[in-house]
Amino acid sequence: MTFAPEPAVTGGQETSQTRLLRRGVDLLCRADPELAALLDAEVDHQAATLAMIASASAADPSVLAAGGAALSNVTAEGYPGARYHPGAVHFDAVERLAVERAKEAFGAQYANVQPHSCSSANFSVLSALIPVGGVLLGLDLDAGGHLTHGSPASVTGRHFSAVHYGLDEHGHLDYDSVADLARAHCPAVIVAGASAYPRVIDFARFRAIADSVGAYLLADISHIAGLVVTGEHPSPIDHAHITTTSTYKQLGGPRGGLILSGREHRAAGPDGHTPLARLMQQAVFPRSQGTPSPAAIAAKARALDLVTTPEFKDTARRIVENAAALAAAFTASGHHVLTGGTDNHMVLLGVLHRGLTGVVAERALEECGILANRNRIPGDTKPPLVAGGLRLGTNLLAQRGMGPAEMAACARLVDTVLDATRPDGDTAYHLDPRVRDGVRGEVAELCARFPLPFAHDEPAGAFAGHPPHETGARL
C-alpha cells in the first residue's frame, strides 16, 4: 500500500503493533491485490481532490493506525471494570484513556466514548429522556437540522412526537419561535444543534428556554466540535444537560460518536433520582448498543489527544477565517450566500437562481475534482435528492494549510464550473469539456502546492495541518 506505516521503535526495537500492521499491509497487497488497489486509489484520490465537504476532515496517520489495531479482536460488552467477557484488561485501559481525554478536551465531567456514531448517540440520549410518543423539539431539516432531531425519515421522528422550529427572515435561528413552541408543546427535550447552519448557536438562550418549560437540553455539536474544543465557537457543555458529537466531522477521528455532560452530569433523569451520567451509561449499553468497537475507541483516544495541541488550535482558527473569506468571495461573485456569511466552517449557497439544482452543481463540481454536497435550504422547492442549495466547508482546506488568500481561488474555481454548467432538467447537465479540463488542472496544481497532512512525511500530530502557504514536501 502507498502509505504503509514507518517503523515505530521502543528501546531501539520495532513494536509488536507496528510489525502487525506492516504484515497486514503486505498480506493485503499480496493476497488481495484487487482490494488493495482500490484502497490505494482512494488515498491518491483524496490527495488530489479539492474536498470542500463541510462534514469531513482528514485523520492523522496515527489515528488510522490505532483504528487498525489488534484491539479489534477483543470482544467486551459493558464498561471498564464491568465487562461481560474476560480478556479486556488492555481495552479497559484504552477506554479509560479515551474517556479522560474526551473530558479534558471538552471540559466535561462525564464522557461516554462507545457510541458508533453521533446518530446512535442521539438516539440513545433521546430514548433515555423521552417516553415513546413524548414530545421532542428540534430544528427543521430544511432549516439546517439533522435527521435525528425528529425528522419523519428517522426513527426519532417515529418514536417521538416531533415539533420543529425554524429560522427568521434573515436565515438565523428564531429563538422567539423556539420559546413559543416550547410553551405550546411542553417538550421533554429541546435539541440545539444543526447540520447546515452557518451561524453561532446561543446555547445559553436555549437553556433558558428549556428551563422555562422543564425540558432537558441536548446540544448536538457534531459539525462544530473542533471549533468548540478550541474556543472558536461557544461551548454548550455547561449549558446543555447532555452534549453529543461525532468524532470524524471536525475532530479528525474515526467514525464514531461521544456523549458528554458538564455540571449537569449528576442531575436527576426523568425518574427523579437516577443521575444523568448513569442514565447515559445504561442508554448506550445495554439499551441501544451491544459490543463497542475497541479499535475505534483507541482511534478516538488518539484523535482526542491531538485536538488539545496548539497545532489543532491554529487549524481551527484557520477554518473559521477561511470560511469567512470564502463566503465573501462568493458574495462578490454574485452568489446567493445564505445568511450573508458565516461564523463557523460552513458556507451555504442557493443555486436555483442560477438555473441549477443542488445535485447538478454537486455532480458538475465533482467532475472537475471539487467536492461539495447538495443541501436543501429554507423555502426549498426541490426534493432532498435534488435540493436547491450547495453546502461547502473549510475543514480540509485548512488542514491542507490554505489560508484566506487561497479562498478566492477556491471560490473562483467553483464559480467557473457552475457558470459553465448547462442544466437539462433537475439532474442532467452539460459541462464544457474545456472548462472541465482546465479546472481539473488548476485543482491538481492547488492540491500539489497544499498537500494533505498524510500525503508526505511528518511527525506525529500532522493532522493539525500545515502552516499557511507552505510549499515544502509534495505528493
C-alpha positions as CSV (number, residue, x, y, z in Angstrom):
1,M,0.0,0.0,0.0
2,T,1.2,3.5,-0.6
3,F,1.2,4.7,3.0
4,A,2.4,1.8,5.0
5,P,3.5,3.0,8.5
6,E,7.1,3.7,9.1
7,P,8.7,1.5,11.8
8,A,7.8,2.6,15.3
9,V,10.5,1.9,17.8
10,T,10.6,1.4,21.5
11,G,14.1,1.0,23.0
12,G,15.6,0.6,19.6
13,Q,13.2,-2.2,18.5
14,E,10.1,-2.2,16.3
15,T,6.9,-2.5,18.3
16,S,4.6,-5.5,18.1
17,Q,1.8,-3.3,16.8
18,T,3.9,-1.9,14.0
19,R,5.0,-5.3,13.0
20,L,1.4,-6.5,12.8
21,L,0.3,-3.5,10.8
22,R,3.2,-3.9,8.4
23,R,2.5,-7.6,8.0
24,G,-1.2,-6.8,7.4
25,V,-0.4,-4.3,4.6
26,D,2.0,-6.8,3.0
27,L,-0.5,-9.6,3.2
28,L,-3.3,-7.5,1.8
29,C,-1.2,-6.4,-1.2
30,R,-0.1,-10.0,-2.0
31,A,-3.3,-11.9,-1.2
32,D,-6.0,-9.4,-2.3
33,P,-4.4,-7.0,-4.9
34,E,-7.9,-6.0,-6.2
35,L,-9.0,-4.7,-2.8
36,A,-5.5,-3.2,-2.1
37,A,-5.6,-1.3,-5.4
38,L,-9.0,0.2,-4.5
39,L,-7.8,1.3,-1.1
40,D,-4.6,2.8,-2.7
41,A,-6.7,4.6,-5.3
42,E,-8.8,6.2,-2.6
43,V,-5.6,7.5,-0.9
44,D,-4.5,9.0,-4.2
45,H,-7.9,10.4,-4.9
46,Q,-8.2,12.2,-1.6
47,A,-4.7,13.7,-2.0
48,A,-5.6,15.1,-5.5
49,T,-9.1,16.2,-4.8
50,L,-10.2,19.7,-3.6
51,A,-12.6,18.5,-0.9
52,M,-14.9,21.3,0.4
53,I,-17.2,18.9,2.2
54,A,-18.4,20.5,5.5
55,S,-18.9,17.2,7.2
56,A,-15.4,15.8,6.7
57,S,-11.8,16.1,8.0
58,A,-8.7,14.0,7.4
59,A,-7.5,11.7,10.1
60,D,-3.9,11.7,11.2
61,P,-2.0,8.5,10.2
62,S,-1.6,7.7,13.8
63,V,-5.4,7.8,14.2
64,L,-5.7,5.5,11.2
65,A,-3.1,3.1,12.7
66,A,-5.0,3.0,16.1
67,G,-8.2,2.2,14.2
68,G,-6.5,-0.8,12.6
69,A,-5.1,-2.1,15.9
70,A,-5.3,-5.7,17.1
71,L,-7.6,-4.4,19.7
72,S,-10.3,-5.1,17.1
73,N,-10.0,-8.8,18.1
74,V,-11.3,-8.0,21.7
75,T,-14.9,-8.8,22.5
76,A,-16.0,-6.9,25.6
77,E,-19.6,-5.8,26.3
78,G,-20.1,-3.4,29.1
79,Y,-17.7,-0.8,30.6
80,P,-14.2,-0.9,32.0
81,G,-14.1,-3.0,35.2
82,A,-17.6,-4.4,34.5
83,R,-17.2,-6.4,31.2
84,Y,-19.3,-9.4,30.3
85,H,-16.2,-11.1,28.8
86,P,-12.6,-11.8,30.1
87,G,-9.5,-10.6,28.3
88,A,-10.3,-6.8,28.3
89,V,-7.5,-5.6,30.6
90,H,-5.8,-3.5,27.9
91,F,-9.1,-2.4,26.3
92,D,-10.2,-1.2,29.8
93,A,-7.1,1.0,29.9
94,V,-7.7,2.3,26.4
95,E,-11.3,3.2,27.0
96,R,-10.5,4.9,30.3
97,L,-7.8,6.9,28.5
98,A,-10.3,7.9,25.8
99,V,-12.9,9.0,28.4
100,E,-10.3,11.1,30.3
101,R,-9.1,12.7,27.0
102,A,-12.7,13.5,26.0
103,K,-13.4,15.1,29.3
104,E,-10.2,17.1,29.1
105,A,-10.7,18.3,25.5
106,F,-14.3,19.5,26.1
107,G,-14.1,20.5,29.7
108,A,-16.7,17.9,30.6
109,Q,-17.2,15.9,33.7
110,Y,-18.8,12.8,32.1
111,A,-18.0,11.2,28.7
112,N,-19.2,8.0,27.0
113,V,-16.9,7.0,24.1
114,Q,-18.8,3.9,23.0
115,P,-21.4,5.3,20.5
116,H,-20.8,4.0,17.0
117,S,-21.9,7.4,15.6
118,C,-23.5,10.7,16.6
119,S,-26.8,9.4,15.2
120,S,-26.7,6.4,17.6
121,A,-25.6,8.7,20.4
122,N,-28.6,11.0,19.8
123,F,-31.0,8.1,19.7
124,S,-29.5,6.7,23.0
125,V,-29.9,10.1,24.7
126,L,-33.4,10.8,23.4
127,S,-34.7,7.3,24.2
128,A,-33.4,7.7,27.7
129,L,-35.1,11.1,28.3
130,I,-38.3,10.9,26.3
131,P,-41.0,8.2,26.6
132,V,-42.3,6.7,23.3
133,G,-44.7,9.3,21.9
134,G,-43.3,12.1,24.1
135,V,-42.5,15.5,22.6
136,L,-39.2,16.4,21.0
137,L,-38.5,20.0,19.8
138,G,-35.7,20.3,17.2
139,L,-34.6,22.3,14.2
140,D,-36.5,21.5,11.0
141,L,-34.5,19.6,8.4
142,D,-34.9,22.2,5.7
143,A,-33.8,24.9,8.1
144,G,-30.5,23.1,8.7
145,G,-31.4,20.4,11.2
146,H,-30.5,16.8,11.3
147,L,-32.4,13.6,10.6
148,T,-32.0,12.5,14.2
149,H,-33.6,15.7,15.5
150,G,-37.1,14.4,14.8
151,S,-37.3,14.0,11.1
152,P,-40.1,11.7,10.0
153,A,-37.5,9.8,7.9
154,S,-35.6,9.0,11.1
155,V,-36.5,6.6,14.0
156,T,-36.5,9.7,16.2
157,G,-39.5,11.1,14.2
158,R,-41.3,7.8,14.5
159,H,-40.7,7.0,18.2
160,F,-41.4,10.6,19.4
161,S,-43.8,13.3,18.6
162,A,-41.6,15.8,16.9
163,V,-42.2,19.5,16.7
164,H,-39.8,21.7,14.7
165,Y,-38.6,25.3,15.0
166,G,-37.1,27.2,12.1
167,L,-35.3,30.4,11.0
168,D,-36.3,34.1,10.9
169,E,-36.5,36.2,7.8
170,H,-32.7,36.7,7.8
171,G,-32.0,33.0,8.0
172,H,-30.9,33.0,11.6
173,L,-32.3,30.8,14.3
174,D,-35.7,32.1,15.5
175,Y,-35.3,31.9,19.3
176,D,-38.7,33.6,19.9
177,S,-40.3,30.9,17.9
178,V,-38.4,28.2,19.9
179,A,-39.8,29.7,23.1
180,D,-43.3,29.9,21.8
181,L,-43.3,26.3,20.5
182,A,-41.8,25.2,23.8
183,R,-44.6,26.8,25.8
184,A,-47.2,25.4,23.5
185,H,-46.0,21.8,23.3
186,C,-44.0,21.3,26.6
187,P,-41.3,19.1,25.1
188,A,-39.4,16.6,27.2
189,V,-36.2,17.5,25.2
190,I,-35.1,20.5,23.2
191,V,-32.3,19.9,20.7
192,A,-29.9,22.7,20.0
193,G,-27.7,21.9,17.0
194,A,-27.6,21.7,13.2
195,S,-26.0,20.1,10.2
196,A,-26.4,23.0,7.9
197,Y,-26.4,26.3,9.9
198,P,-23.5,28.7,9.4
199,R,-24.0,31.0,12.4
200,V,-23.2,30.8,16.1
201,I,-25.7,28.9,18.3
202,D,-26.7,30.6,21.5
203,F,-26.7,27.6,23.9
204,A,-27.3,29.8,27.0
205,R,-30.5,31.1,25.4
206,F,-31.6,27.6,24.5
207,R,-31.0,26.5,28.1
208,A,-33.2,29.4,29.4
209,I,-36.0,28.3,27.1
210,A,-35.6,24.7,28.2
211,D,-35.7,25.7,31.9
212,S,-38.8,27.7,31.3
213,V,-40.8,24.6,30.4
214,G,-38.9,22.0,32.4
215,A,-37.2,20.4,29.4
216,Y,-33.9,18.7,29.1
217,L,-31.5,20.4,26.6
218,L,-29.5,18.3,24.2
219,A,-26.7,20.0,22.3
220,D,-25.6,18.3,19.1
221,I,-22.3,19.8,18.1
222,S,-21.3,17.1,15.6
223,H,-20.3,19.7,12.9
224,I,-18.6,22.3,15.2
225,A,-16.9,20.1,17.8
226,G,-13.4,21.2,16.7
227,L,-14.4,24.8,17.0
228,V,-15.9,24.2,20.4
229,V,-12.7,22.4,21.7
230,T,-10.6,25.3,20.6
231,G,-12.8,28.2,21.7
232,E,-13.7,29.3,18.2
233,H,-17.4,28.6,19.0
234,P,-19.1,28.9,22.4
235,S,-19.3,25.6,24.3
236,P,-22.6,24.0,25.3
237,I,-21.0,21.6,27.8
238,D,-22.2,23.5,31.0
239,H,-25.4,24.9,29.4
240,A,-26.8,21.7,28.0
241,H,-27.8,18.7,30.1
242,I,-26.2,16.4,27.5
243,T,-23.9,17.2,24.5
244,T,-23.3,14.8,21.6
245,T,-20.9,14.8,18.8
246,S,-19.4,12.7,16.0
247,T,-15.6,12.2,16.1
248,Y,-14.8,12.4,12.4
249,K,-16.5,15.5,11.0
250,Q,-14.2,18.1,12.6
251,L,-12.1,16.2,15.2
252,G,-10.1,14.2,12.7
253,G,-11.1,10.9,14.4
254,P,-12.7,7.6,13.3
255,R,-16.3,7.1,12.5
256,G,-18.0,7.3,15.9
257,G,-19.7,9.4,18.5
258,L,-19.4,10.8,22.0
259,I,-21.9,11.6,24.8
260,L,-20.7,14.4,27.1
261,S,-22.0,16.2,30.2
262,G,-20.7,19.0,32.3
263,R,-22.1,20.3,35.6
264,E,-25.4,18.6,35.0
265,H,-24.0,15.1,34.9
266,R,-25.3,14.5,38.4
267,A,-28.8,16.0,37.7
268,A,-31.7,13.6,38.0
269,G,-33.2,11.9,35.0
270,P,-36.9,11.6,34.2
271,D,-37.4,9.1,37.1
272,G,-36.4,11.8,39.5
273,H,-33.4,10.1,41.0
274,T,-31.1,8.3,38.5
275,P,-28.2,10.7,37.7
276,L,-27.9,11.6,34.0
277,A,-24.4,10.2,33.8
278,R,-25.6,6.8,35.0
279,L,-28.6,7.0,32.7
280,M,-26.4,7.7,29.7
281,Q,-24.3,4.7,30.5
282,Q,-27.4,2.5,30.5
283,A,-28.8,4.2,27.4
284,V,-25.8,3.1,25.3
285,F,-25.3,-0.3,26.9
286,P,-27.4,-2.3,27.1
287,R,-30.3,-0.3,25.9
288,S,-29.2,0.7,22.3
289,Q,-25.8,-1.0,21.6
290,G,-24.1,-4.2,22.3
291,T,-20.3,-4.7,21.9
292,P,-18.3,-1.5,21.4
293,S,-15.6,-1.2,18.8
294,P,-12.4,-1.3,20.7
295,A,-10.1,-0.2,17.9
296,A,-12.4,2.7,17.1
297,I,-12.2,3.8,20.7
298,A,-8.4,3.6,20.5
299,A,-8.6,5.9,17.5
300,K,-10.9,8.2,19.3
301,A,-8.3,8.4,22.2
302,R,-5.6,9.3,19.7
303,A,-7.7,12.0,18.0
304,L,-8.8,13.5,21.3
305,D,-5.2,13.9,22.3
306,L,-4.4,15.7,19.0
307,V,-7.3,18.2,19.4
308,T,-5.7,19.6,22.5
309,T,-2.5,20.6,20.7
310,P,-1.5,24.2,19.7
311,E,-1.4,23.0,16.1
312,F,-5.0,21.9,16.1
313,K,-6.0,25.3,17.6
314,D,-4.2,27.0,14.8
315,T,-6.0,24.9,12.3
316,A,-9.4,25.7,13.9
317,R,-8.7,29.4,13.7
318,R,-7.8,29.0,10.1
319,I,-11.0,27.0,9.4
320,V,-13.1,30.0,10.6
321,E,-11.0,32.6,8.8
322,N,-11.2,30.6,5.6
323,A,-14.9,30.2,5.8
324,A,-15.4,33.9,6.2
325,A,-13.1,34.7,3.3
326,L,-14.8,32.0,1.1
327,A,-18.3,33.4,1.8
328,A,-17.0,36.9,1.0
329,A,-15.6,35.7,-2.3
330,F,-18.8,34.0,-3.3
331,T,-20.8,37.1,-2.4
332,A,-18.5,39.3,-4.5
333,S,-19.1,36.8,-7.5
334,G,-22.9,37.3,-7.2
335,H,-23.7,34.0,-5.5
336,H,-26.6,33.7,-3.0
337,V,-24.8,33.2,0.3
338,L,-27.3,32.2,2.9
339,T,-27.4,34.5,6.0
340,G,-25.0,36.7,4.1
341,G,-21.9,34.9,5.5
342,T,-20.8,32.5,8.2
343,D,-19.5,32.3,11.8
344,N,-18.2,28.7,11.6
345,H,-16.7,26.4,8.9
346,M,-19.7,26.2,6.7
347,V,-20.9,28.2,3.7
348,L,-24.3,27.6,2.2
349,L,-25.2,28.7,-1.3
350,G,-28.6,28.8,-3.0
351,V,-28.2,27.8,-6.7
352,L,-31.7,27.8,-8.1
353,H,-31.4,31.5,-9.2
354,R,-28.6,30.4,-11.5
355,G,-30.9,27.9,-13.2
356,L,-29.2,25.0,-11.4
357,T,-30.2,22.4,-8.8
358,G,-28.0,21.3,-5.9
359,V,-27.4,17.8,-7.4
360,V,-26.4,19.3,-10.8
361,A,-24.0,21.7,-9.1
362,E,-22.6,18.8,-6.9
363,R,-22.0,16.5,-9.9
364,A,-20.5,19.1,-12.2
365,L,-18.1,20.1,-9.4
366,E,-17.1,16.5,-8.7
367,E,-16.4,16.0,-12.5
368,C,-13.8,18.8,-12.1
369,G,-12.2,17.4,-8.9
370,I,-14.1,19.6,-6.4
371,L,-16.3,18.1,-3.7
372,A,-19.3,19.9,-2.2
373,N,-22.7,18.4,-1.4
374,R,-26.3,19.3,-2.4
375,N,-28.4,20.6,0.5
376,R,-32.0,21.7,1.0
377,I,-32.3,25.2,2.1
378,P,-35.1,27.3,3.7
379,G,-38.1,27.6,1.2
380,D,-36.6,24.9,-1.0
381,T,-38.9,23.7,-3.7
382,K,-36.8,20.7,-4.7
383,P,-36.9,17.2,-3.1
384,P,-33.9,16.1,-0.9
385,L,-32.2,14.1,-3.6
386,V,-32.2,17.2,-5.9
387,A,-32.2,20.2,-3.5
388,G,-31.8,23.8,-4.2
389,G,-28.6,24.5,-2.3
390,L,-25.0,23.6,-2.0
391,R,-23.1,23.1,1.3
392,L,-19.3,23.8,1.4
393,G,-16.9,23.7,4.3
394,T,-13.3,24.6,5.0
395,N,-12.1,21.9,7.4
396,L,-10.0,20.1,4.8
397,L,-8.8,23.3,3.1
398,A,-7.4,24.5,6.5
399,Q,-5.8,21.1,7.1
400,R,-4.0,21.5,3.8
401,G,-2.5,24.7,5.1
402,M,-4.6,27.0,2.9
403,G,-5.4,30.4,4.3
404,P,-7.8,33.2,3.4
405,A,-5.7,34.1,0.3
406,E,-6.4,30.8,-1.2
407,M,-10.2,31.0,-0.7
408,A,-10.6,33.5,-3.5
409,A,-9.0,30.8,-5.8
410,C,-11.3,28.1,-4.5
411,A,-14.4,30.3,-5.0
412,R,-13.3,31.2,-8.5
413,L,-12.9,27.6,-9.4
414,V,-16.4,26.8,-8.1
415,D,-17.9,29.8,-9.9
416,T,-16.2,28.8,-13.2
417,V,-17.7,25.4,-13.1
418,L,-21.2,26.5,-12.1
419,D,-21.1,29.2,-14.8
420,A,-20.2,26.7,-17.5
421,T,-22.8,24.1,-16.4
422,R,-25.9,23.9,-18.6
423,P,-28.7,22.0,-16.8
424,D,-31.1,19.7,-18.6
425,G,-33.8,19.2,-16.1
426,D,-33.3,18.7,-12.4
427,T,-30.5,16.1,-12.5
428,A,-28.9,16.1,-16.0
429,Y,-26.5,18.7,-17.3
430,H,-23.8,19.5,-19.9
431,L,-20.4,20.8,-18.9
432,D,-17.9,22.3,-21.4
433,P,-15.0,19.8,-21.6
434,R,-12.5,22.6,-22.0
435,V,-13.7,24.2,-18.7
436,R,-13.7,20.8,-17.0
437,D,-10.1,20.0,-18.1
438,G,-8.9,23.5,-17.2
439,V,-10.4,23.4,-13.7
440,R,-9.1,19.9,-13.2
441,G,-5.6,21.2,-13.9
442,E,-5.9,24.1,-11.5
443,V,-7.3,21.8,-8.8
444,A,-4.3,19.4,-9.3
445,E,-1.8,22.2,-9.0
446,L,-3.5,23.7,-5.9
447,C,-3.6,20.3,-4.2
448,A,0.0,19.7,-5.0
449,R,1.0,23.1,-3.5
450,F,-1.0,22.4,-0.4
451,P,-0.9,18.6,0.3
452,L,-3.0,16.8,2.9
453,P,-1.1,16.0,6.1
454,F,-0.9,12.3,5.3
455,A,0.5,12.9,1.8
456,H,4.1,13.3,2.9
457,D,6.3,12.5,5.9
458,E,5.6,14.5,9.1
459,P,6.0,13.8,12.8
460,A,3.0,12.6,14.8
461,G,0.3,15.2,15.1
462,A,0.4,16.1,11.4
463,F,-3.4,16.1,11.4
464,A,-3.3,19.7,12.5
465,G,-2.3,20.8,9.0
466,H,0.5,22.8,7.7
467,P,1.3,26.5,8.3
468,P,-0.4,28.7,5.7
469,H,1.3,29.0,2.3
470,E,3.7,26.1,3.0
471,T,5.2,24.8,-0.3
472,G,7.6,22.1,1.0
473,A,7.1,18.4,0.5
474,R,4.9,17.2,-2.3
475,L,2.8,14.2,-3.2
